[in-house]
Amino acid sequence: MEYIKTAIEGVFILKPHVFDDARGYFFEVWKKDEFEHHIGKIEFVQDNESKSSYGVLRGLHYQKGEYSQAKLVRVIKGKVLDVAVDIRKSSPTFGKYVMVELSDENKYQFFIPRGFAHGFLVLSDEAIFTYKVDNAYSPQNEACICWNDEDIHIEWPIDSKDIQTSEKDSKASALKNAELFD
């Protein structure tokens, strides 16, 4: 596995070594010792999976305070544009984001540490998205920042009229009004 640092400290793209042959392919998805060597000790406690269709945008989600979550995300089927937004007020990269394409073809993974909002946009007809988290989901501590926040200014590659969000996500806070991390 190749661990690629991004423009924001602590955010990594993981590029697996895929072994292809006439039978199909094989790769190691996650290896604890190697992960800890490159990123640090993270104890994942829950795995999640979602299925979405083209134009679905989920996010920008995060859990507040002690319920925050680090995530290791990947796509099993399809293609998404995945985004991590730094919402740590004291960070030199506050309000900045890293964007990466994750697909069943490139098999990349994206590590997002605590203190970030996370979202993804489906670019294929369908996508199956899976992720590990290091803290259990707490519905009462869930928060969301608007996917088209003018202060973050994420450059989504499809027309906003083609983007589908949940009712909850459509009512998300602006970055300037959100409960953030120190």
GUVEX-555232 format. One record per residue (C-alpha): x, y, z. Coordinates in pm, whole numbers, plus 50000, padded with zeros to 5 digits. Example, Ala and Ser with C-alpha at 12.3 -4.5 7.8 and 13.67 -1.06 7.14 Angstrom:
2
512304955050780513674989450714
***
This chain:
182
500005000050000501275034649913500355062250162500155095849984500185127650191497815155050076497925192950103496275190550445498245175050730496825141850846494695135150537495985106250323495175088450000495915051250018496825034949690496844996949706499124973449517496624954049307497534920049167495554913248847495484881448643493044861648426491054851548738490454887148858492354906849119493604906549479494764934249711495144940850082492454965550185493764973350532496694961150735496894973451095500694974451140501294991850808498455016750868499775025551214503305029851080502175056050826499165072550990499185063551358497195042251598493525042951510491095017851658488265013251412485035002751586482385002851314482104996450939479365013150731478145009350374475835029750153474435026249802473615057349600472785067149244474245093449010474145128849146473585119149509475655141049738475995129750098477515155150332479295174550453478845153750769480705151751098480155142551461480655169451726483075170152018484035137552185481875119151931484015129851635485165102651398488215094651190487185076550870488825053650618486595053850309486535035549975484275026449685483464990049613481374997149302481175028449087482865062249119482565091349364484265124249428485155124149797485845155550001487355162450343486985197950480489175209950767486865224551034489465228951309489405266251387493055266851501494335248551192496355267350927494185249350668490835257750831488065258650570490275242350305489465208750151491035178749983489135161949700489895127549555488195104549307487515070149453486375041949228486165004649186488795008848915491485028049107490645011449442492005041649630491065047849992490885081250168491775086550534490035115750704491095123651063488885137551337488115174551303486945172550941483595173750766483195147150500481055142850192480925125949856479215130149520478325099849307479625102648949478605067948822475115053748766475425036949106478035035949381478575013549679480595032349938482095017250253483985031750546485515023950880485115047951174486925050251506483915061251712480345048451714477645068851544475815092551780472685107151612472295135151867475875146651797475685145851418476195178451232476325189350870477775218450676476125229050353477645211550049477635244249852478895267050130480225299049974483165301550217484425266650136483565268949764483925232449666484085228849290481655200149232481925187648871478205184848792475495211148764473875218949099470415211548952471545175348905472655171349268470365151649498470635155449876468615144450174466225168550342468615169650639471585178650417469585205350233469045222850570472715221350675474525250150845476895274050676480515270050788480375303750966477375291851175478495256151238479705241351566483395235851489486485220151647489175240451826
***
